[in-house]
Every structure is written in C-alpha cells, then in structure tokens.
Amino acid sequence: MTDFNLSRRGVIAGAGALAAAATLDLPGLGPAYAQGTPVNQAPGFYRYKIGDITVTAINDGFAKRPLEGFVRNAELADVKKAMAEAFLPPDALNITFTTLAIQQGGKLTLIDTGNGDSGAPTSGTWMTNFKAAGFDAKDVSTVVFSHFHGDHINGFRTKDGTARFPNAEVMVPAAEWAFWMDDAKMGAAPEAMKGAFAGVRRVFAPIAKDVKQYEGGKEILPGITAIAAPGHTPGHTVFAVASGAGRMMVMSDTTNHPALFVRNPDWSAVFDMDGPQAAATRRKLLDMVSADKMQVAFYHAPFPATGYIAKSGNGFELVPVQWSTAI
C-alpha cells in the first residue's frame, strides 16, 4: 500500500499559508458580469466563492450504471437499501459528472474536463454549459487533471484528435503519469483495462513532451495545493483550495455518489483500482473535512456537487450548500 500524507494540520496550514502569499485578483466573468449586472445561475453551471477565488461548477450530464456489481464489497440488498434510504431508484444509479473552472489572478484553470464526445449519450454537455457560463476555451490557461479515467480526461481532446484548449498548460499527477504511460504496465494489464490505457495515450501522447507533472503535498497553482489520495487510481489526487478565510477540498473521485460512499465510506466502487486503499483514503479525507468544517466539491455528487461533510454514526453525510442565485 502506498504511503501518503493526509495530515490535517499540514494540508490546511500549508494551503492557507501558500494562498495568503498568492495574488488573487479576480478576472472578468464575461460581458454581463463585467458590466455589473446580476450573475444568475443556470441548470448547467453554478458559481460560488472561496475567499476571493471564483469557482464555477460545470455539469457534463450523467451515465446510468446498473447496481449489480457496482459496490464490490457489499451485498446487493444492502446497496439497494442505501439507495432506497436516499430516495433513489432500486435498479440503477445515474452517475453525474461535474468539473470545476477556477478564476483567480487573471487566470482561468480547469480541474478535469469531462467526457467530451466519448462518453454516454446522456453526457457530453460540458462545452455547451462552459460556453453558457461565459467562458471561451481559448482563455483557459491551465488544465489540471486529478487522474486519468476517461470521464475526467476525454473532454480535453475530441475523437478526431483536436485539442480543445489550445493555449492551456497541462498538469498531471506524476504517479498517475508513471502508471498509465508505462508500456510494460499496459502490456501486462488485463484485457478490460487495455482500452483505458489506450484512451490515456490518445489524449496525452500528442503533447507528452509539454505535460507538466506535479507531486502531492505542494502548491501547484496559487491557492491550489495537490494532495495525493491514491486507491481509486495509483495517482488519484485531491486539491485544497484556499483564499483568505475560504477553504475547500476538491475531492475528485474520493467517493462516487455520496448517498452510497459518504454514508458508507468502507464500501468500494467497481472503479476503485485498489479497494482497501481507496476506502482508507476516503475515510481519512472525510474525517478531515468534517472535523475542519471545510467545504467540499465532488465530481460525482448531485449538481452543483458542493457542500459540507457531517459525521453520522460510523459514516458521514453530505450537507449540500444552499443554492444561491448570485455569488
């Protein structure tokens, strides 16, 4: 099992101190925002503030997943019970996808890019919602990837090979790059995983020499500190975002749907490559953000996929933020 450091004091103090030294001048949010008119929310995007940082959640639709076999270490009857308790259907789960656009210091940063044109028919709404939020792909300065599963990376490049963010620097976890770009690991992978390896090469091979690899435990951009959170994948990463008194943990795929994996943090989804390690990471992170009353953002929570974590028995609960029509 990989050794990693999720020290609460280290994460919070480090992110706060680094962010305090950063320049966090806010760029424009499109013509309407720049002219001082109200910023209304929309079904496909949602803006909120973390200190002086503006975060925009961008929805990329959903994919339906049958419950059978979805949780690897729980009985189907228990999974169905958890679904019923959350007023969700008993046969399948609609897995949603929500990326983040972060504005600070005149820069626009994306954390993950959605499915692009390679996902389920009910996904692929990301670019439409991105544009509706007033953004332009040419203005993206940095794309930060949390890990290399297709629903996080395929939005970077269309099926025909076109890169969608022509001016963006690309940042990836070093451990994730080392695993997925290793020819020996690809050759030894089970047949079911070979497509994932091929997908990673499709997205990143054309820009391999320009990709910037980052390590956990370091500030990778002003106010954004990467934290190694392996288990879901070898280099899976979460991010502490800090500005002034504002703090948020971008949880990436630490959990899938919170009704299952926040309430039952020891459960392992079929997508977790190392189930026991993913569960240990999940519990540690949930305990941390709960104790520190730190806002969280999830990739697979119901939109706008942000709130707080409260302890509940042997598990936790996601407490959604109150929806606001303006930031």
C-alpha positions as CSV (number, residue, x, y, z in Angstrom):
1,M,0.0,0.0,0.0
2,T,1.4,3.4,-1.0
3,D,2.5,5.6,1.8
4,F,0.9,9.1,1.7
5,N,0.4,12.1,3.9
6,L,-3.0,13.5,4.6
7,S,-2.1,15.4,7.7
8,R,-5.0,17.8,8.5
9,R,-2.7,20.4,10.0
10,G,-0.3,20.1,7.1
11,V,-2.9,20.4,4.4
12,I,-4.8,23.3,5.9
13,A,-1.8,25.3,7.2
14,G,0.1,24.7,4.0
15,A,-2.7,25.6,1.7
16,G,-3.6,28.7,3.8
17,A,-0.1,30.0,4.0
18,L,0.6,29.4,0.3
19,A,-2.6,31.0,-0.7
20,A,-2.0,34.1,1.5
21,A,1.1,34.8,-0.5
22,A,-0.7,34.4,-3.8
23,T,-2.1,37.2,-6.0
24,L,-5.9,36.6,-6.2
25,D,-7.1,39.4,-8.4
26,L,-10.4,38.3,-10.0
27,P,-10.7,38.2,-13.8
28,G,-13.8,39.1,-15.7
29,L,-16.6,36.6,-15.9
30,G,-17.9,37.5,-19.3
31,P,-19.6,40.7,-20.6
32,A,-22.7,40.6,-18.3
33,Y,-20.6,40.1,-15.2
34,A,-18.1,42.7,-16.2
35,Q,-20.8,45.3,-16.6
36,G,-22.0,44.7,-13.0
37,T,-25.4,43.0,-13.9
38,P,-26.6,40.2,-11.6
39,V,-24.9,36.8,-12.2
40,N,-27.8,34.3,-12.5
41,Q,-27.2,30.6,-12.1
42,A,-28.3,28.1,-14.7
43,P,-29.0,24.4,-14.8
44,G,-25.6,23.5,-16.3
45,F,-23.3,25.8,-14.3
46,Y,-23.2,27.2,-10.8
47,R,-20.8,29.9,-9.4
48,Y,-19.7,30.3,-5.8
49,K,-16.8,31.9,-4.0
50,I,-13.9,30.5,-1.9
51,G,-12.5,33.7,-0.4
52,D,-11.5,35.8,-3.4
53,I,-11.5,32.8,-5.8
54,T,-14.5,32.3,-8.1
55,V,-15.4,28.6,-8.7
56,T,-17.8,27.6,-11.4
57,A,-19.2,24.1,-11.4
58,I,-19.7,22.8,-15.0
59,N,-22.1,19.9,-15.4
60,D,-21.4,17.2,-18.0
61,G,-24.6,15.2,-17.8
62,F,-24.7,11.7,-16.5
63,A,-24.3,8.0,-17.2
64,K,-26.6,5.3,-15.9
65,R,-24.9,2.4,-14.1
66,P,-26.7,-0.8,-13.1
67,L,-26.4,-1.6,-9.3
68,E,-25.4,-5.2,-9.8
69,G,-21.7,-5.4,-9.1
70,F,-21.3,-1.7,-8.6
71,V,-20.2,-2.0,-5.0
72,R,-17.6,-4.7,-4.8
73,N,-17.6,-5.4,-1.1
74,A,-21.3,-5.0,-0.2
75,E,-24.3,-7.2,-0.7
76,L,-26.7,-6.0,-3.4
77,A,-29.5,-6.0,-0.9
78,D,-27.6,-3.5,1.3
79,V,-26.8,-1.3,-1.7
80,K,-30.5,-1.3,-2.7
81,K,-31.4,-0.4,0.9
82,A,-29.0,2.5,0.8
83,M,-30.5,3.7,-2.5
84,A,-34.0,3.5,-1.0
85,E,-33.0,5.5,2.0
86,A,-31.7,8.2,-0.3
87,F,-35.0,8.0,-2.4
88,L,-33.0,6.8,-5.4
89,P,-34.1,4.1,-7.9
90,P,-33.5,0.4,-6.8
91,D,-32.0,-0.8,-10.0
92,A,-29.6,1.7,-11.4
93,L,-27.6,4.8,-10.4
94,N,-27.4,8.0,-12.5
95,I,-23.7,9.0,-12.1
96,T,-23.3,12.7,-12.7
97,F,-20.1,14.5,-13.8
98,T,-19.1,18.0,-12.5
99,T,-15.9,19.7,-13.3
100,L,-14.6,23.0,-11.9
101,A,-13.4,26.2,-13.5
102,I,-11.4,28.3,-11.1
103,Q,-10.7,32.0,-11.7
104,Q,-8.0,33.9,-9.8
105,G,-5.2,36.2,-10.6
106,G,-6.5,36.9,-14.1
107,K,-6.2,33.2,-15.0
108,L,-8.8,30.5,-15.8
109,T,-7.9,27.0,-14.6
110,L,-9.9,23.8,-15.2
111,I,-9.8,20.8,-12.9
112,D,-10.7,17.9,-15.2
113,T,-12.5,18.2,-18.5
114,G,-15.4,15.7,-18.5
115,N,-16.3,13.1,-21.1
116,G,-16.1,15.1,-24.3
117,D,-17.6,13.3,-27.2
118,S,-16.5,9.9,-25.9
119,G,-19.0,9.2,-23.0
120,A,-22.6,8.0,-22.6
121,P,-25.2,9.6,-24.8
122,T,-26.6,11.3,-21.7
123,S,-23.2,13.0,-21.1
124,G,-21.2,15.4,-23.2
125,T,-23.0,18.6,-22.2
126,W,-19.8,20.2,-20.8
127,M,-18.8,22.5,-23.6
128,T,-22.3,23.8,-24.0
129,N,-22.5,24.6,-20.3
130,F,-19.0,26.0,-20.3
131,K,-19.9,28.5,-23.0
132,A,-23.2,29.3,-21.4
133,A,-21.2,30.3,-18.3
134,G,-19.5,32.9,-20.4
135,F,-16.2,31.1,-20.9
136,D,-14.1,30.5,-24.0
137,A,-11.8,27.5,-24.5
138,K,-9.0,29.7,-25.8
139,D,-8.9,31.6,-22.5
140,V,-8.1,28.5,-20.4
141,S,-4.6,29.0,-19.1
142,T,-4.2,25.7,-17.2
143,V,-5.9,22.3,-17.2
144,V,-5.2,20.3,-14.0
145,F,-6.1,16.6,-14.1
146,S,-6.9,14.7,-10.9
147,H,-6.4,11.3,-12.5
148,F,-6.7,9.6,-15.9
149,H,-10.1,7.9,-16.0
150,G,-11.9,8.7,-19.3
151,D,-14.7,10.7,-17.8
152,H,-12.1,13.1,-16.5
153,I,-9.7,13.4,-19.5
154,N,-11.7,12.7,-22.7
155,G,-13.0,16.3,-22.8
156,F,-9.5,17.6,-23.4
157,R,-9.4,16.1,-27.0
158,T,-12.2,15.2,-29.4
159,K,-12.4,11.9,-31.1
160,D,-10.9,13.3,-34.2
161,G,-7.8,14.3,-32.2
162,T,-8.5,18.0,-31.9
163,A,-7.3,19.6,-28.7
164,R,-10.0,21.8,-27.2
165,F,-7.9,24.2,-25.1
166,P,-5.2,25.4,-27.5
167,N,-3.5,27.8,-25.0
168,A,-3.6,25.7,-21.9
169,E,-0.7,24.3,-19.9
170,V,-1.5,20.8,-18.8
171,M,-0.7,19.5,-15.3
172,V,-0.9,15.8,-14.3
173,P,-0.1,13.8,-11.2
174,A,3.4,12.3,-11.5
175,A,2.3,9.0,-10.1
176,E,-0.6,8.8,-12.5
177,W,1.6,9.5,-15.5
178,A,4.1,6.9,-14.4
179,F,1.5,4.2,-14.2
180,W,-0.6,4.9,-17.3
181,M,2.2,5.8,-19.7
182,D,4.3,2.8,-18.8
183,D,4.4,0.4,-21.7
184,A,5.2,-2.6,-19.5
185,K,2.1,-1.9,-17.3
186,M,0.0,-1.5,-20.4
187,G,1.2,-4.8,-21.8
188,A,0.6,-6.7,-18.5
189,A,-2.8,-5.1,-17.9
190,P,-5.9,-7.3,-18.1
191,E,-7.8,-7.0,-21.4
192,A,-10.6,-5.0,-19.7
193,M,-8.1,-2.2,-18.8
194,K,-6.3,-2.0,-22.2
195,G,-8.9,0.4,-23.5
196,A,-8.2,2.7,-20.6
197,F,-4.5,2.7,-21.3
198,A,-5.2,3.4,-25.0
199,G,-7.5,6.3,-24.0
200,V,-4.8,7.9,-21.9
201,R,-2.3,7.6,-24.8
202,R,-4.9,9.1,-27.2
203,V,-5.4,12.2,-25.0
204,F,-1.8,12.8,-23.9
205,A,0.6,11.3,-26.4
206,P,0.4,14.3,-28.8
207,I,1.5,16.7,-26.0
208,A,3.7,14.3,-23.9
209,K,6.8,16.4,-24.1
210,D,4.9,19.5,-22.8
211,V,2.9,18.0,-20.0
212,K,4.0,19.2,-16.5
213,Q,3.9,16.6,-13.8
214,Y,3.2,17.6,-10.2
215,E,3.7,15.9,-6.8
216,G,1.3,15.7,-3.9
217,G,1.8,18.0,-0.9
218,K,2.8,21.0,-3.0
219,E,1.1,24.2,-4.1
220,I,0.7,23.7,-7.9
221,L,-1.0,27.0,-8.6
222,P,-1.7,30.0,-6.4
223,G,-4.2,28.8,-3.7
224,I,-4.4,25.2,-5.0
225,T,-2.4,22.5,-3.2
226,A,-2.4,19.0,-4.6
227,I,-2.8,16.1,-2.1
228,A,-2.0,12.5,-3.0
229,A,-5.1,10.4,-2.5
230,P,-4.4,7.0,-4.1
231,G,-6.6,3.9,-4.2
232,H,-9.1,5.0,-6.8
233,T,-6.2,5.0,-9.2
234,P,-2.4,5.0,-8.3
235,G,-2.0,8.7,-8.7
236,H,-5.5,9.9,-7.8
237,T,-5.3,13.4,-6.4
238,V,-7.5,15.8,-4.5
239,F,-6.9,19.6,-4.1
240,A,-7.1,22.0,-1.2
241,V,-8.3,25.4,-2.4
242,A,-7.6,28.3,-0.1
243,S,-8.1,32.1,-0.3
244,G,-8.3,34.3,2.8
245,A,-10.7,32.5,5.2
246,G,-12.2,30.4,2.5
247,R,-11.2,26.8,2.2
248,M,-12.5,23.9,0.1
249,M,-11.4,20.4,-0.6
250,V,-11.9,19.3,-4.2
251,M,-12.5,15.6,-3.5
252,S,-12.3,14.3,-7.2
253,D,-13.3,10.7,-7.1
254,T,-12.7,10.1,-3.4
255,T,-16.3,8.9,-3.5
256,N,-18.8,8.1,-6.2
257,H,-22.4,9.0,-5.3
258,P,-22.4,10.4,-1.7
259,A,-25.6,8.5,-0.8
260,L,-23.6,5.3,-1.1
261,F,-19.9,6.1,-0.4
262,V,-20.1,9.1,2.0
263,R,-22.7,7.3,4.1
264,N,-20.7,4.0,3.8
265,P,-17.0,5.1,3.4
266,D,-15.7,1.5,3.6
267,W,-17.6,0.4,0.5
268,S,-15.6,0.2,-2.6
269,A,-16.9,1.1,-6.1
270,V,-16.1,-1.1,-9.1
271,F,-14.0,1.8,-10.4
272,D,-11.6,1.7,-7.4
273,M,-8.4,0.1,-8.6
274,D,-7.3,-0.7,-5.0
275,G,-10.4,-1.0,-3.0
276,P,-8.9,-1.2,0.5
277,Q,-6.6,1.7,-0.1
278,A,-9.4,3.8,-1.7
279,A,-11.5,3.1,1.4
280,A,-8.7,4.2,3.8
281,T,-8.1,7.4,1.8
282,R,-11.9,8.1,1.7
283,R,-12.4,7.7,5.4
284,K,-9.3,9.8,6.2
285,L,-10.3,12.7,3.9
286,L,-14.0,12.6,5.0
287,D,-12.9,12.7,8.7
288,M,-10.5,15.6,7.9
289,V,-13.0,17.8,6.1
290,S,-15.7,17.0,8.7
291,A,-13.5,18.0,11.6
292,D,-12.4,21.2,10.0
293,K,-15.9,22.2,8.6
294,M,-14.2,22.5,5.2
295,Q,-16.4,22.9,2.1
296,V,-16.1,20.1,-0.3
297,A,-16.7,19.6,-4.1
298,F,-17.3,16.1,-5.5
299,Y,-17.0,15.0,-9.1
300,H,-20.0,12.6,-8.9
301,A,-22.3,14.2,-6.4
302,P,-25.7,15.7,-7.5
303,F,-25.2,19.0,-9.1
304,P,-23.8,21.5,-8.1
305,A,-21.9,18.9,-6.2
306,T,-20.7,21.0,-3.3
307,G,-21.4,21.2,0.4
308,Y,-20.1,20.1,3.8
309,I,-19.5,16.8,5.5
310,A,-21.0,15.9,8.8
311,K,-20.2,12.7,10.8
312,S,-23.2,10.3,11.1
313,G,-22.7,7.1,13.1
314,N,-19.9,5.1,11.5
315,G,-20.2,7.1,8.3
316,F,-20.8,10.6,7.1
317,E,-23.5,12.8,5.4
318,L,-23.1,15.3,2.6
319,V,-24.9,18.6,3.6
320,P,-25.4,20.5,0.4
321,V,-24.8,24.2,0.2
322,Q,-27.9,26.4,0.0
323,W,-28.5,27.3,-3.6
324,S,-28.0,31.0,-4.3
325,T,-29.0,32.9,-7.4
326,A,-25.9,35.0,-7.4
327,I,-22.3,34.9,-6.0
